[in-house]
Amino acid sequence: MITFFKNSNLARCGRSETGSSLDSLDNWECKSDLLKQARQVFQRHVADTAVHMFIYSFEADLYLDFDKKSIFVIPSSSTFIAALLKEYDAGNRCIRFDLIKQDVRYEDMIIMEMLISYYSSTCVVPIVHLSRLLAFFLIEDYASQDGTDTLEKRLAPDDFLLPFISRFRLNLYAAMLYEAGQFETSQLSRYAVVFGRYNSLAKLRSCFLLDIHESIPFDRGVYYKYSPNSQILSPVAWYGLDQRPQTLSASQGVCGMVLATQRILLEENIAVNPSLVAIREESFLRNSIICIPVTHKGQKFGVLALSQDSKQTGSFSVLTMGKLCILSSFLSLELHNRYLLDKVDNEYFKVIISLSHMLEARDEYTAGHSERVMVYAMNIASQLAIPASQYDMLQYAALLHDIGKIGIPDNILLKQSALTDAEYEIMKRHPKVAYSILKDLPYFTEISKIILYHHERLDGNGYYHIKDVPLLSLILSTADIYDALTSERPYRSALKQSEALEIMRKMIGTVFPDTVFQALLRFLETNPKELDFTELSVFCIM
């Protein structure tokens, strides 16, 4: 049971002998319960009437019949609604339709006439709070029309109507806020999926501010990543700033204070808080600010700091803080999960790199080949915008694509001249060898399939004459071919980039599709002609 204003001065404003009978308006469990009680109170005090209630829907920005929501839909932009507010501002609390006809446009006049005829109503009681029309009652009068007992007399505005409106509007506003909060919570739940769509921790950190901005308007925002070893807060994502914010120590500034106390800071006007005005580190924090620690089960990930100072965004409120708490919990959980996955992935990655190096140690000419193929393949995939879930598979497939060569004899694998037909047939076994090694390992089942087909062609003339080649295998094949052409081999020198691309253009449509080749071109055009692979993370989008 929710009780609002029962003991407050607001609840007692305008209270007369009818005051105690209005107490039921202060006790409600939901908005629907409140509206039913309001109707009962009204009809009990005003004899021979029926009340039809239209309530504002914040979801649809419409006024809907409480009982028959599909009968009439009245837009909040209607001149009928504007006319009601105009009369309310003029002091009228029970408005006859004749008073507002001159202010209603023709297209909205039809709506008004339908309301009059369908509900047999004679007047409207608007429920206004903070200059906003929350609802209006259509009053249907059953009394005789001889003028001896008019609706105005029965309403007794000073004795009933004004106290009723005063009490009801406060509770309706509270019920609407409560309902809006529930709706916002349900809407915010989508962020659990939104944050999970990013294929890397770095991508998540750099993009989630834009995601949050869709639900919570702000003018400037910074997310600081906390590094426990160095005890610093590093800005990794920012919005609305012309330059990178400064790095903070864990004890510096507003964000350092929030991190240390693990408490949310909400200040509607930073200028009136002397302790905050004196802080100079986060100069982007002006007017209304909110800072929230991002943590999960005691693990500190960082601090999110937002600022508002424009008329469009206004000031942060307690409701904003509640929404940010929900978003922060989704973010911290995702960061925690990514942290754990990254630890596992790093171990996998180390093992795979070791296996790759072990294989390449047999042949000095192929040293670094798998890692370069990984870089090319991952960036081709990025250009093609493949699903995030496939990046890891492609990355590991690229590193392990030649692991099957472990089963190829040295006299063939390390041969300094061209292979004979018989030797070539043996060499062609290596994708199947790789597949047999990896296919029964749960994590590598799909990866083994990518490797199995990485020497297949679109025209079906690959190693095993497969025509329906998976896209990831075609990406891997394209990257493999490019690196092979541009690398030293015992039987030829490395080709220049232009020479390799010219050869590959002749393979379009037969070996790989043009879309994959164009993706490789886009990557090469936006990066140095001679790539430095000493820092793989520069080019690899892991």
N, C-alpha and C positions, 0 to 999 in steps of 0.2 A: 504494500500500500504506500503510495506517495502522497505526502502532505506538504502543501505550499502555502506560505503566508498566513497560516492559521492564527498565529499570535503576533502578527506584525501590524504596524500602523497602516500599511497599505491595505491589508485585508479589512480594516475597520473604517476605511474612508467612506464617508457618506452613509454610515450604518444608522438605521433608525429601528423602528419596531420590527421591520422586516429583516433586519440584519441577521438574526439568528437563523432564520429560515434559508439564508443564502449560504450557510456553512457547508452544505453538501457540495458546493462548488469547489471547496478547498480540498476535498478528499476524492482522489481518483487514481485509477490504476493505469489508464491509458487514455489517449485523446478521445477515442470512441466512447468510453465510459463517461468522460466529462461532458461530451456533447449531449448524451442522453439525459444526464442529470440537469443540464441547462434547459433543455426543452421542457422537462417535467416542472422545474421551478417556474419557468415563464408561464406555462399554461395553467399552473395552479394559482398564480397571482393575477393573471389577466383572464377573466372569465370569457367563455364563448369565443375562443380563438384557437387556431392551429398554427404551429410554427414549422416552417420549411427552411432548413439551414443549408447555406452554401459556404464551403470551407476552402481556403486557399491550399493548393497542392504545390509545395516547393519543387517537387520532382518535375511536374509538367508545366508550372507557371500558369495555372488555370484555377478557376473557381468551380467546384464540383458539388452537386447535390449530395448531401451526406447520406440520404436514404437510397437515392436512385442515381448513381454516379454517371450512368451512361445517357440520361435523359437530356440534360443541358450541360454544355461546356462553354464557360465564359472566359475569354482570354483576359489576363490582367491588364492588357493594353486597351481594352474596350473603353469607349467614351462613357458607357453606363457606369463603369467602376469609377472613372474620373469624376463623374457627376455626383456620385455618392460621397466621395471624399470632399468635394467642394461644399456640399450641404453640411457635412459633418463639421468642417472647419468654420462654417457660419453659425454653428451652435445647435443645429438640428440633430436630434437623436432618434426621432421617429419620422421618417421622410415619406410623404405621400408621393406617388409616381408623378402626379401633375407638376410637382415642383421641379423635377429634373428633366422633363421632356425637352425643354428648349436647349439643354446642354448635350443631348445625345444625338449623334449622327444617324443618318437614315439607316445604314446597314446595322447599327446597333439598336436602333429603335425596334427593329423586328424582334430581336432577342428580348427586349423589355416587354413588348406586347405579348409575346408567348409566355413570359413569366407571369404576367398579370392574368392571362386567360387560363393557363394550365393549372396554376396554383390558386386561382381565385383570390389573389392577394390584393390588398388595398394600400399597403405601405411597406417600407423597408427599415430595419434597424441595423445600422452598420456597427461592426465591432472593430475599433481602430486602436492600435497600440504603436507608439513611436512613429506616428504618421503613416503607418502601414495598415491597409485593410486586411485583417486576418480572416474575417468572415462577415456574412450579413444574413439576417433573418428576414424571410418573407412572411408577413403576418396575414393570415386568412381570418376574416372577421365573420362569425356566425350570428352576431347580435342583430336585433331589428334595426332598421335604418330610419326610425322615426325621429332621430336626433336627440332623444332623451338620455341615451346611454352610449355616447360616442366612444370609439376606441381610445381617443386621447384621454378621456376622463378615467377610463378603466386602467390605462397605463400608469396614471398618477406619476409623472416623470420624477418629481422630487422625492417621492416616497418609495418608489420601486425601480423605475427604469434606470436612473442614474446609478444607484447602488449596485444594481444587477450588472450593468455594463462594466462598471469599475472592477467588480470582483471577478467577473467572468473573463474579461480580456487578459488579466494578469495570468490566470490559470491556463487559458488557451495558449498564450504566448509560451509559457513554460512547457506545456504539453507538446507544442510544435518544436521547440528546441530539443526536447527529449527525443521526439520522433526523427528530427533531422540528424541528431547524433547517431541514432541507430542506422539510418540510411547511409550516412557518411562512413560508418564502420563497415557496413557491407560493401560499399564501393571501394574502400581502401584495401579490402582483402585481395583485390586483383593484383596488388603490388607484390604479393608472394610469388606470382607467376612472372610479373614484369621484371623483377630483379633477377629471377632465375634464368632469364633468356640470354644473358650475356655469356660469351664463351670464355671469358677470362676475368680474373680478379681485377686487373687493371682497367678493363673495359667497364666493369660494374662501377668502380670508383669514379671513373671519368664521366659517366653518363647518368647516374641516378639523380643528380641535381635537376636535370631537365625533366626527368620523370616526375619528381616531387612538385615541380613548378606547375604541372598540369592541375594539381589538386589544391595547392596552397600558393597563392600569389605572393611573390616577394620581389624586391628590387635588386638586392644583392645577396649572394650566398657563397659560403666557402665550406668545403669539407676538408678537415685536417686529419691526416693519418698519424696515429700515434706509434712511435717506435720505442719500445720499452728499453732496448739496449742503449740507445743514444739519448733517451729521455727528451725527445723533441716532437713537436707537432708540425708536420710538413703539409702545406697545402697541395692537394692532389687534384682537386676539382674546384672551379669557381664559376660564378655566374654574375653578370652585370658589372664586372670590374675591367678596367682598361689594362691592368698589368697584374703580374703574379703577386699575391699577398706575401708578406714576409714570413719566414719560418720562425716558429716560436719554441722556446724551451717549455718543458712541461709545467713550469711554474709561472709562465708569463701570461699577461693579458687576461681578458675575459674568458677565453677558451681554456687557458691553463687553470683558471679558478674552477671552471665547470668540470674539467677533467679530474681535478684533485678532490673536489667535494662530491662528485658523482651525482650532482643535483641539477635539475633543469633551471635555467634562468630566463624569466620572462619579464621584460620591462617595457611598458607601453610608451614611455617617454624617457629616454636615457638622459636627457638634459636635466631632469629633476633629481637624478641620483648622483650625488657628489662622488661616491666611490667609483662609479663607472665613468663619469666624465673625465676623471683624472687618468684613466687608462688610455694610452696612445698606440698600443701595438696594432690593434685591429681598427684602422681608420675608416674602414668601410661600414662599421657598425654605427648607424645614426638613427635618431628618432626612436622608432619602435624596434626592439630586437628580441630574438629568442635564440638561446644556445642550448643544445641538448647533447649529453654524452652518449656515444654509441658503444654499448657494452653488451656482453653476453656471459652470464654466470661468472662475473668477476673479471672476465678478460676484457681489457680496454682496447678498442679498435680506433677510436678517434672522437672528434667533436664536430657537430654540424652547427654552423652559425648563420643565421638569416637576419636580414634587415629590411625594414619598410620605411619609406618616407615620402611616398607620392600619394596624391589624392586618389589615384586609381586603386592602390592596394590598401590604403588606410593603415590601421594599427593591428598588431597581433592581439589575440584574445585568448582566454582560457580554453575556448573551443579549438583554436588553432593549436595550442599546446597539446591538447588531447589527441588531435589528428597526427601531429608530429610524433607523439609517443608511439602510436600504432605503427607509423611508417618506420620509425627508428627500430622497433622490435623486429619488423620484417627484414630490415637492412642488416641489423646485427646478426640475426640468425643466418642470413645468406652469407655474410662475411665469415661467420664461424664455420659454416659448412665448406665454403671455398678454401678456408685456411686448412681444414683437415684434408680435403681432397688434394690440395696443392702439395701437402706433405707426402701423401701416398703417390701422387703423380711424379713428384720429384724423385722418389725412390725408384719407381718404374723407369723414369727417364734415365737415371744413372745406370741402371742395369742394361737398358737398351743401348745407350751410348757405348758402354763397355763391350757389349756383344758386337756392335758395329765396328769399333776400333780393333777388336780381336780379329775379325774377318779381314779388315783392310790392312792389318799388319802383314798379311801374307803377300800383299801386292803394293809396292810403293807407288805405283801409278794411280791406284784408286783411293789413296789416302784422302780423307775429307769428302769423298764423293757422296756418301749417304747424307751427310749433314748439309751439303749444298743442295742436293735434291730436295731435302726437307724444306729448306728456305724457299726454293722456287715453287714447290707444290703448295705450300701453305699460302703464299702470296697470290698464286693463281686462284686458289680457292676463295681467298678474300675478295678478289676482283669479281668472282662469280657469285658471291654472297650465298655460299652453301649454308645449310642449317648449322647452327653452333654445335649441335650434338655430334657432328661428323668431323670436327677439326682434330680432336685428339686421335681418332682412328687414322686419319690421313697422316698426321704427324708421325705416329709410330710405324705406320706402314712404310713411309718414306725412309725412316732410319733403318728398317729391317728388310727392305725390299730385296737386298742381295744376300740375305743370310743363308739362303739355300745353296749358295756357292761353296758353303762349307763341305758339301758333299761332292764337289767337283775335284778331280785329281789335279795336283799341281802342274803336271806336264801339259794339261789343257788350259787351266786357269791362268798360268803364268807364261804361256807360250808367247814368244816375241814376234811371231809372224802370224799370217792369216791361218784360221782353223780349216782343217779338211771338213768335208761333208759329215763324216762319221763323228769327228770331234765336236762339230757344231751341234749335232743331235744330242750329244751328251751334255753340252753346255745348256741346251734348251730345257734340261730337266730342272734347273735350279728353282724356278717358281713353284714347281710341284714339291720339291724337297722342302722349301720354306713352308708351304701349306701343311705338309705332313708334320713338321716340327711344331707349328703353332696352333693348328686347328682344335686340338683338344684342351687347350688352356682357355678357361672361361673368358678371361679379359681379352683374348686375342682371336676369338672365333671369327668376328667380322673383319678384323685386320688381316687375317690370313687369306680371306677371299679377295681383298683388294690387291694383295701381293700376287696371288695366283694368276690374276689376269693382267698384270702390268706390262706384259709383252704382247698383248692382243691388239688387233687393229680393227678399225671400223669396217674394212672390206672383208674381214674374216680370214685374212692371210697371216695371222699372228702365229705364235708358237703352237697353240692348240686349236687354231681355226674356230675360235668363238666369235660370234657376230654381236651378240647383245652384251657389250662390254660395259660394266658399271662406270658411272661418271668419275668416281674417285680413282679408279684404275687408269682412266684416260688422262686425268690430271697428273697422276704419278708418272705415267708413260711419257707425257710431254716434257715434264721436268727432267726425267732421266735422259731423254734424248738430247735435250739442250745442254745439259752438263757434260754428257759424253762427247758431244761435238766440240765444246769449248775447253776441254781438258786434254792434257798431254796423254798420249798413248804410245806404247813401245813401237808401234808400226806407223805413227804419224804425229805431226805437231798439232798443238791446239789450234782450232780455227778461230778467227776473229768473230766477234758477235754478229756483224753484218753477214759474214759468210755462212755462219750457222743458221741464221734466220732465213737466209735465201734458200738453203737446202730444205729447211722445215716447211717453208711455204708450199713446196711441191708435194708435201705429205698431207696437206689439208684435205679432208674429205675421204682419205683412204686410210691414214694411220690414226689421226685424231680430228675432232671437229674444229671448225674455224673459231667457234666461241671460246674454246680453251686456248687456242693459239693467240687470239686477240687479247685474252686476259694476261697471258705471258708478256705480250708486247707492252700492254699498259703498265705492268709492273716495271719492266726494263726501262721504259721511257721516263719514269718518274724517279729512277734511282741511278747512281753512278754506273758508267759503262763497265768499270772494273770494280766489282763489289769486293768489299773487305769483309771476309768471313771470320775475322778474329773475334768480332762481337756479334754473335748470331742473333741476339735479341733485338738488334737494330732493325733487322729485316724480317725476322720471324714473328708472326702475330700470335704466338702462343698465349 
